[in-house]
Amino acid sequence: MKPDMFKEPVSILVGLGFPAEVRSVLEAYRYLSECPTSLRDTAHSIALRACGAALRGEIEAETARGLFAAFAEKHDVLTPDTKSIVAFRLPRDRDPHVR
């Protein structure tokens, strides 16, 4: 595995809410570099600097991943973790579709 690859991709929403997976520091850096100015705040600056440092080998890729994911979560572009979503089901006696 390349040193800038994430162990787990960060799934984000892009464009009109389409999911995309960011798999490496370079992809995260590109995304942050192209962010609209409305998203450029302290969290953006920290994540961008961390990605730059990871590309130079100064910090681990997973550190940059965590800061990128925190930025994405703050700005509501992190996709929900489908593994943690539990299906809700009414008890059989209260389910109107069960006779």
N, C-alpha and C positions, 0 to 999 in steps of 0.2 A: 504494500500500500504506500502511496506517495505520502511524504511528510505533511503535505497541506490538506490531505483528505480528512473529513470528519468520520468518526466511528459510526455515527448515526446522522443521516441528513436532517436538515432543518426544513420542515415543510411550511411554506409561506403562501399567501394569496397574492397574486399579481394581476395586473390589468383590471378586468371586470370581475375579479374574485376567483380566478382560475388557480388551482393549486400548482405549485412548482416546488421541486426539491432542490435545496442548496446543499451540495455535497462536499464542497471544499472551501478553503479560506479564500482562494482566488474568486470563486463564484460569489461569495459573500461580499468581498471587497468590491467587485463590479456592481453588485446590486446597490450597495451603499453609495458608491460613487455616482450612480445614476438616479438616486432618490430625488424626488421633488423637494424643493426648498421648504415646503410646509412640514416635512418630516425631519428636517435637519435641526436637531436639538442636542442637548448634552449627551443623551444616550446614543445618538447617531455618531457624534464625534468620538466617543469612547470606543464604540464598536469598530469604527473605521480605523482608528489608531491601532487597536488591537489586531485587526486583520493585517495591517501594514507590518506590524511587529512580527506577527506569525510568518508572513511571507519572507521576512528577512531572517527568520530562524531565532528571533530573540525571545519568543514565548511559544508555548505549545499550541497546536491547532485547536485542541479542545477548549483551551481558555478563550480563544477568539470565538469559537462556536457558541460558548455560553453567553458571551457578551452580545453576539449577533442575535441569538434567540431571545435574550432579554429585550433588545431593541425591538424585535418583531412583535413580541408580546405586548410591550408598552403601546405600540401603534396599531394593535389589533390586526396584524397581518399574519400572525402565527395561526396555522390551521389547527382545529381541535384535534386532540389525540384520540383517534377512533378506538384505540385499544382500551381506553379508560371509560368510554361511553357504554353504559349498561342499558340494555333494553328494558323499558318499563312495560309491565303487563298487568292488566287488571286480574283479580282473582276470577276463576271460572264462573262463579255464581253472580258476578257483577259485570261480566263482559257481555255486551249486548249482541255480539256476533256468535256466541256459543248458545246452543239451545239444548 
